[in-house]
Structures are given as structure tokens and as C-alpha cells.
Amino acid sequence: MFFIDTHCHLDDILFKSISDQIYQKAQFLGVNIILVPSTNIYGFDDIKNLSHNNSGIFYSLGIHPLSVIPNTHSNLDILYKLVTNVINDKKFIGIGEIGLDFRNIYDDRNITLQKEFFVKQLSIAEEFSLPLIIHSVKSQDILLGFLKKRHNSGGIIHSFSGSYQQANSFIDLGFLLGFGGSITYKRNTRVRHNVSSLPLTSIVLETDSPYMLPSWLNKDGGFFNSPCEIASIASVLANLRNCSLAEIANVTTKNVVNLIPKLNYFICNSK
């Protein structure tokens, strides 16, 4: 079976010196493509090099909302220049990880700054017709408000945790919804209801590794998440939807490829 991990921070320090081995093990387990989003300008070169050293790894460029700090608007200019330089790179697939994260944020200045960075990065994506990898925490309705005013090329709402109604609003705007380790916890009733009820054609798989541990890793101390968990997460999804693992693999992979046609070349050459 062919799986895609649509969100993995393989450049994280926890993967340092073992990223190649993790990728090779993931391939053995059927995870043939891994999308690695950047979170700040300082990691752009590392992510690009990681992608070019491993055939099934692809990258996106963006500034994470929690990487936004005052007096760093020049980082947006750096991002724009980098995107211009790599726009024809076969491993570059979009703008992300960008978005809004308002958990434990009570400073209006920070909220305003996050919005400014988000809107500017939406403009970059729109100019180059690039899909988006969007992070949203306690901000879904505000995000929807911004996106409804744009003409972006869709994308993925990473680790979707909003309501069923918000999910459908994102889908109507051309977005796919990413689900990962959170669906493996029985207490996450809303997430599990959404992933069971929404159209499978709007769902993609992710690990957000090394973060967002699935339930079986959370029980065992000392382990961290990796793309190797995708097949097990997909099995949970298959059980929740009462369908086969093969259907989950086939449909979620097709969903990603429809969003990012660049991946077709790799898939055709890996068969």
C-alpha cells in the first residue's frame, strides 16, 4: 500500500542524525511520500537539503504563527525571495506551515501580528498559485474569514480540530483536512466523529511527528512519533469508517496528489 504523511517535522532536532534512517524505515512500511513544512526562515536550507537527499521527501516554506515576533517583518521579504528562487524546484510544493494559533494568547499585539503574517503569506501563495499548509488553533472562524476573501489554490488544514460545520466550510473552499494521532484517543469524540463522517475524499493522513503522539506511543515512555506510524493511524481510521485499509490508503493518497500534481512524477517513477 502507498501512504503519504502530509505533515512531518523531519528536520526537528529529535530526528537529527537519524532522519535518513527514519525515512527508509517509513518507506519499508509503505509511507512513500513525506511532506515537511518549515516553521521559520532559519530552517529553510535544512528542509530543502533534506528533501533533495531523499527522493520521497517534499517541502513547503512558511513562517509558523508561533514563530512570529515583533520587528521581524523583514522575514516575509526573505520568504518571498526564497519562494521566487525555488518555484521551479520539483521538491517544493507550497506555502506552510502558516496560520493562526490563539491558545494562551492574550496579547492583542501578538494576535494582530499573527494576522499580518498570515495575510501576507496568503498573498505569496496566491501570486504563485501554491497550495497552503495551514495551522489553526482556536482560530478556525477567523481563518475562514480571511480565506473567503482570497483566491488561493486550496491546501491542507493541518491537524483539524474544529467543528463539523467549520470542516465543511474549509472543504467548500477547496481544502483537505489533516488527521493524525488525535483520532487514536477515544476521548477525542469530536475529532473521531468528524473523521468518521466527513467525505473520505476530503481527508488526508499526517503524523505531525515528532509531536502529536498516537495513543500507543503515549503509553510507552521514551518514544517519539515518526512517519512510521502512518499505517497504524490509517488502520484506526479504517475501523472508525468501517472500510478497508486499502481504501484509506488509496483515497487519501489520491486526495494529496490531486492537490499537489508534482507528486505524480515521483509516484509514477516509484512503481
N, C-alpha and C positions, 0 to 999 in steps of 0.2 A: 504493500500500500504506500501511497505517496502523501506525505503530510507537509504542511507549511507552518512554521512558527512565525506568526506575523509580528511578534514583539518580544525581543530578547536583547538584553544589555550585555552582549558577549564581550564588550570592551571593559566591563566593570572590573575593579581591582580583584574581586574574588575569583575571576577567571584568568587572572594574569598568569602567564606561562603555561596554562592548560587549555586555552581556548581552542587550539587546533585539535587536541585530543577529544574535547567535548564535542566539537563539530563532527569528527569522524565517528564517534560513538552514536551521535544523533542520526547520522546517515545510516548506520547499520540498523537502527531502529525504525527507519522509514521516514525520518524528518529530513527531507532532501533540500529544503529551502528555509533559510532563516533570515528574517528582516531585522536589521539592527538600527534603531533610531539613535540619533545623537541627542544630548541634553544641554550641551553648551559648546561654545566655539573652541574650547581647548581640547575637545576630544575628536574634532573633525578629522584630523590626519590619521589618528589611530583607527578610527572606524573605516575610513577609506582603505587603508593598508590591509586591515583585517579582511575586508571584502575581496580585495584583489588577490589575497593569498589563499582564499578558499572559494572554490567555484560556485558553491550554492549559497553563499552569503551575499546579501544585498544591503544597501544602506540608505538612510534618509538623513537630511540635515535640518536642524531646527534648534530653537532655544526653549527649553522646558520652562514652564511658568515659575517653578521654584528656583530656577537659575537667574531669574530677572531681579536685578538690584538697581538702585538709583545710579544715575550718571554712567550708564552703560549703553546708551542708545547707539553708540558707535559700533557695538557688536552686531546690530542689524545691518549696517553697511558692510561689515565683514562677511556676514552670512550671504548677503546679496551677491557680493563679488565671488564667493566660493561657489554658489549655485550657478552663476554665469560660467565659471570655469569648468564645472563638471556636468553641465547639462547634457552633453552627448556621451557621458560615461555609461557604459552598458550596465554597471552595477549600481548606479544612482537611481533611486525610484520615487523620491518625493520629499515633501517638507514635513519634518517632525523629529522629535516629539514636541509639539506645541500645545497650547491650550490655556485653561484657567483652573487654578486649584485654590479654593477659598476655605479649606479646612483650617481651623485655628488661625485664620487671618482676620484681624480686627482693625487693621490699619488701612484707612481709605486710600492713602497714597500708594500702598502696595497693590491694592485692587486696581486702581487707575493705571498703574504701570504695567501690570499683567495684561490689562485690556489693550493698552497701546502696543505692546509687543505682539500680542495675538493678532490684532488687526493688520499690523504691518506684514507679518508673516503670511497672513491670508492673501495679501496683495501680491507678495512674491510668488506664491503658489499659483494665483490666478494669472499672473503675467506669463508664466512658463507652462501653464496648463498641467500642473503637477498635482497628484493626489496628496491628501493630508493624513498624518498620523496624529490624532488629537487625544490629549489627556484632559479629562473633565472630572473634577471632584467638587461636589456641592455647587455646581455652576451650570448644570445642563440647560436650564431655560435661558440663561444669559448667552450661552454659546449658541443656542438655536436662534436667538435674536440676531446675533451677528451673522451667522451663516445664511439666514434667509435673505439678507441684504446683498449677498455676494453672488458671483457666478463661478464658484470653484468646481473642481473636477472630482468631487466626492472624496472618499477616503475611508479611514477606519477610525471608529471611536473606540479607543483602547480601553480595555477592562471596563466595559459598560456596566454601570451600577444604577442607572436611573429607572424611571417608571416605564411601564408598558407603553403608555401614551407618548412619552418622550422618545422611546425606541422607535416607534412608528414615524415620528416627526423626522428623526435623523434618516431613517430609511427613505422617506419621501424626498429627502434632499440628496439622495444618491450615496448614502454612507452605509458601510458594513459595520457590524458590531462585533468587537473582540471579546471573547470569553476564555477564561483560563482556570487557574486553581480555585477561584472563588466558587465555582459551580460544584466543587467536590465536598463542600461543607453543607450538611443537612440544615444547619441553622440559617443559611442564606436563602430563605424561602423566596424572596422576590427575584433574586438573580436566577434561581433554578426554575421558577415559573416562567420568566422571560425566555430563557434559553430553550425551554420545552415548547413554548407556544408561538414564538416568532417564526417567520419563514426561514427554513434552513438556508435558503438562497441569500439570506442577509447576515449570515453568521460566519465568523472565521475563528480559528483557534490561535491561542497565544499562551506563553508562559510568564511573560514579564520577568523572566529569570535574570538575576538570581533572587528576585523578590517574589511576592505573592505565592508562597508555598502551597502546593496541594495538600490535602488533609493527611495523606500517608507520610509525607516528609515532616509535617508539623509534629507528628507523634514521636519521631525519632530525632533526638538531639544530635547536633553536629552536622546535619546535612543541609545543603543549599539546593535551590531549584536550578534546573537547566533545561535546554530544549529536549533532552532525552525523555521528559515527562509528557510530551505531547500525545503520544499514542494512548497513554493511560487516561489522560484528561478526555481524549476523544471517546474512550470506552465509557466513561461516566456520561458523556453527552448522549451516546448511543442508547444507554439504558434509560436516561431521562426521556428521550424521544421515542423509545420503543422501536428503534430501527437498527440496521446493521452497522458495524464499524466501517465496513467498506463504503456504505453510503455517506457516512460522515466524512471520511477521507476524500472521496471523490467530489462531493458537492462543495465542501469548504475550500478545497484546492482550486476548483473551477471558479469560485467566487473571487479569490485573490487574483487569479490570472486575468479574469475579466476586468478587474480594476487596474492591474499593472501588466499590460501586454508584454513588457520587456521580459517577463519571466518565462514566456513561451519558448524563447530561444533556448534557455537552459533546459527546460523540460524536454524539448524535442531532442536535444543532444545528449540527454542523460538516459534515454531509453535503450 
